[in-house]
Amino acid sequence: MKTRQFVRLASVAAERRDQLLLEGLRRLGANITTLIVEIDECNQAGARRAATLLRNIGREEAGKFLILLAIAQMADYSIGSRSEMLRAIEHHRRELYLDGPNDFDFIMRNDLIDEREGALYVDLVDADSELLWLAPTELDFPVAASTSMQLVAAITASDLISPQGFRRLRQAWSDFDPQSESHHDEWSQRTIQALQHTAADLPPTDNSWAQLAGRIAYDWPMPLVHLDLDEKKIPRTDLVRERERRSQALLEEQFGGS
């Protein structure tokens, strides 16, 4: 048995692919919905670290769900345009990057990996040639399910994860150009278009659907197609040189001379 065979979906015949997608999305949606409940139970019991671990697992499961619908975990951000989306993606692709009080003081590792592994393990790290032990942080406040998890729960509760839902989504996004600049308002309108058929079948006094549809339309970003989402390898030596260059430039700006 081989796991993580998502890439093979592209080579499956269309009818069978839709069947597999529907089954996978429903299973992922059910798992994420369960994780949201269990996060709340952990918070009530004061098990903050357990809630954090479940939240991180849920975000990864939400990422799978959203990628299968041709979008991704950028739903955890309030993204307003394609260009803003690209900047956020580029930041999270970097294996290493510079950050700190002056924006270049320390060499940091990828945020997503650091958040996931930092909540799980005690680790010995090299912090600019100094060895330090890092341990998971003990939290004294509730851990909320991520926006992407809440979005998946809303999509799962709608009728979009169905053959007719797929058809309406395809119609709503059929003429979308993912390589041209676009904005949140357009994305929302396309999602609302896909949801309107269900809304028309509900009595005018039913506000629950409007709230559900509002969350989906607001939090659902553009499809992340024709974009490079792989981790971007950054040589540490390049960052060391860049840090030295920017440090020297700052000293010259503040004190003059070379």
C-alpha positions as a printed Julia matrix, in Angstrom:
258×3 Matrix{Float64}:
   0.0    0.0     0.0
   1.36   3.41   -1.02
   0.21   6.51    0.84
   0.01  10.19   -0.22
  -0.95   9.47   -3.82
  -2.72  12.81   -4.37
  -0.74  13.61   -7.53
  -2.22  10.54   -9.25
  -5.68  12.15   -9.23
  -4.66  14.2   -12.27
  -4.31  11.05  -14.39
  -7.61   9.44  -13.32
 -10.6    9.56  -15.71
 -12.9   12.52  -14.99
 -15.89  10.55  -13.67
 -13.76   8.4   -11.37
 -11.75  11.44  -10.3
 -14.9   13.23   -9.15
 -15.95  10.15   -7.18
 -12.55  10.0    -5.47
 -12.59  13.74   -4.78
 -16.06  13.63   -3.26
 -15.15  10.7    -1.03
 -11.88  12.3     0.07
 -13.42  15.71    0.72
 -16.22  14.21    2.78
 -13.78  12.17    4.86
 -11.47  15.15    5.36
 -14.41  17.38    6.23
 -15.67  14.91    8.82
 -12.2   14.59   10.35
 -11.77  18.37   10.54
 -15.22  18.82   12.08
 -14.28  16.25   14.74
 -10.97  18.01   15.41
 -12.77  21.33   15.94
 -14.94  19.71   18.62
 -11.93  18.03   20.25
  -9.97  21.31   20.3
 -12.82  22.86   22.27
 -12.87  19.87   24.64
  -9.11  20.2    25.23
  -9.5   23.92   25.97
 -12.23  23.21   28.5
  -9.97  20.67   30.19
  -7.03  23.08   30.23
  -5.02  20.87   27.85
  -3.63  23.75   25.8
  -0.74  21.84   24.24
  -3.08  19.06   23.12
  -5.37  21.73   21.63
  -2.39  23.22   19.77
  -1.37  19.85   18.35
  -4.93  19.15   17.2
  -5.11  22.64   15.67
  -1.89  22.01   13.73
  -3.16  18.62   12.52
  -6.44  20.26   11.56
  -4.68  22.96    9.54
  -2.79  20.31    7.58
  -6.0   18.37    6.95
  -7.69  21.63    5.91
  -4.79  22.24    3.53
  -5.43  18.87    1.86
  -9.14  19.61    1.61
  -8.65  23.07    0.11
  -5.91  21.96   -2.28
  -8.23  19.24   -3.59
 -10.66  22.07   -4.41
  -7.76  23.89   -6.15
  -7.13  26.31   -3.29
  -4.9   26.12   -0.2
  -4.17  27.09    3.36
  -3.82  30.77    2.58
  -7.42  30.84    3.81
  -5.85  31.38    7.25
  -5.05  34.92    6.11
  -7.21  37.9     5.15
  -5.97  38.12    1.56
  -7.33  40.95   -0.56
  -5.74  40.42   -3.99
  -3.69  38.04   -6.14
  -0.52  40.09   -5.65
  -0.99  40.0    -1.87
  -1.54  36.25   -2.1
   1.71  35.8    -4.03
   3.68  37.77   -1.42
   2.26  35.61    1.39
   3.0   32.4    -0.51
   6.54  33.52   -1.29
   7.18  34.17    2.41
   5.97  30.73    3.45
   7.92  28.95    0.71
  11.3   30.04    2.12
  13.31  27.35    3.91
  15.23  30.08    5.79
  14.87  33.85    6.03
  16.18  36.9     7.93
  14.14  38.53   10.68
  14.52  40.4    13.96
  14.33  43.96   15.36
  16.09  45.31   12.25
  14.49  42.72    9.92
  17.85  40.98    9.35
  19.29  40.15   12.81
  18.56  36.4    12.93
  18.34  33.49   10.49
  14.89  31.93   10.94
  13.55  28.67    9.58
  10.32  28.22    7.64
   7.38  29.49    9.73
   5.01  26.63    8.94
   7.58  23.93    9.74
   8.67  25.78   12.88
   5.09  26.08   14.1
   4.3   22.42   13.44
   7.49  20.91   14.87
   7.88  23.48   17.65
   4.54  22.4    19.12
   5.59  18.72   19.09
   9.23  18.3    19.98
  12.03  19.36   22.29
  14.88  20.2    19.91
  18.53  21.28   20.04
  18.97  24.15   17.6
  21.87  26.16   16.24
  21.03  29.83   16.82
  23.83  31.66   14.99
  26.52  29.2    16.16
  25.07  29.0    19.69
  23.4   25.73   20.71
  20.06  26.15   22.45
  17.34  23.77   23.64
  13.83  24.69   22.55
  10.74  23.08   24.06
   7.02  23.36   23.22
   5.49  26.46   24.78
   3.04  25.98   27.62
  -0.04  28.06   26.82
  -2.4   29.53   29.4
  -5.07  30.65   26.94
  -7.55  28.74   24.74
  -6.4   27.62   21.29
  -8.91  28.4    18.54
  -9.47  26.24   15.49
  -7.83  27.92   12.5
  -9.76  29.93    9.92
  -9.02  27.28    7.3
 -10.54  24.6     9.54
 -13.65  26.7    10.11
 -13.88  27.32    6.37
 -13.69  23.6     5.62
 -16.39  22.91    8.21
 -18.63  25.5     6.51
 -17.98  24.08    3.03
 -18.7   20.59    4.33
 -22.0   21.77    5.83
 -23.0   23.32    2.49
 -23.99  21.32   -0.58
 -20.81  22.18   -2.52
 -19.27  18.77   -1.81
 -21.62  16.99   -4.17
 -21.79  16.32   -7.93
 -24.12  19.31   -8.42
 -21.91  21.44   -6.17
 -18.87  20.57   -8.28
 -20.76  21.55  -11.44
 -21.74  24.93  -10.02
 -18.2   25.61   -8.81
 -16.8   24.79  -12.23
 -19.33  27.07  -13.91
 -18.62  29.92  -11.49
 -14.84  29.73  -12.01
 -14.72  28.54  -15.63
 -13.55  31.87  -17.11
 -11.24  32.84  -14.23
  -7.65  33.66  -15.22
  -5.39  32.71  -12.29
  -2.43  34.48  -13.87
  -4.08  37.91  -14.03
  -4.52  40.3   -11.1
  -7.81  39.77   -9.27
  -9.32  40.82   -5.96
 -11.31  39.49   -3.03
 -14.59  40.98   -4.28
 -14.4   38.96   -7.49
 -13.55  35.76   -5.63
 -16.5   36.27   -3.28
 -18.91  36.91   -6.15
 -17.89  33.71   -7.91
 -18.35  31.69   -4.73
 -21.74  33.33   -4.08
 -22.74  32.44   -7.63
 -21.99  28.78   -6.9
 -24.0   28.95   -3.66
 -27.05  30.82   -4.93
 -28.84  27.74   -6.24
 -29.12  26.29   -2.74
 -30.13  29.64   -1.24
 -33.04  29.86   -3.69
 -34.5   26.63   -2.29
 -34.6   27.88    1.32
 -37.38  29.82    3.05
 -36.63  33.55    3.42
 -36.66  33.23    7.24
 -33.74  30.76    7.28
 -30.72  32.84    8.31
 -28.41  29.9     9.03
 -27.62  29.39    5.37
 -26.83  33.08    4.88
 -24.32  32.95    7.75
 -22.76  29.76    6.38
 -22.55  31.13    2.84
 -21.14  34.42    4.15
 -18.24  32.65    5.85
 -17.49  30.6     2.73
 -17.63  33.59    0.38
 -15.51  35.79    2.66
 -12.79  33.28    3.64
 -12.41  31.37    0.37
  -9.46  32.72   -1.66
  -8.75  32.35   -5.37
  -7.7   28.95   -6.73
  -3.95  28.42   -6.3
  -3.26  27.02   -9.75
  -0.28  27.84  -11.98
   1.62  28.81   -8.81
   4.81  27.3    -7.39
   4.04  26.13   -3.83
   7.16  24.02   -3.24
   9.59  24.91   -0.48
  12.27  27.32   -1.7
  15.77  26.29   -0.65
  17.82  29.2     0.7
  21.58  28.66    1.29
  22.5   29.76    4.82
  25.74  31.29    3.51
  23.7   33.63    1.29
  21.73  34.84    4.29
  24.9   35.34    6.35
  26.35  37.53    3.59
  23.07  39.43    3.22
  22.92  40.02    6.97
  26.48  41.35    7.01
  25.76  43.64    4.05
  22.61  45.09    5.64
  24.3   45.43    9.03
  27.15  47.38    7.47
  24.68  49.58    5.56
  22.8   50.33    8.79
  26.0   51.28   10.62
  27.03  53.6     7.79
  23.58  55.2     7.77
  23.64  55.78   11.53
  27.25  56.75   12.08
  28.64  57.59    8.65
  31.93  56.38    7.22
  32.83  52.81    6.26
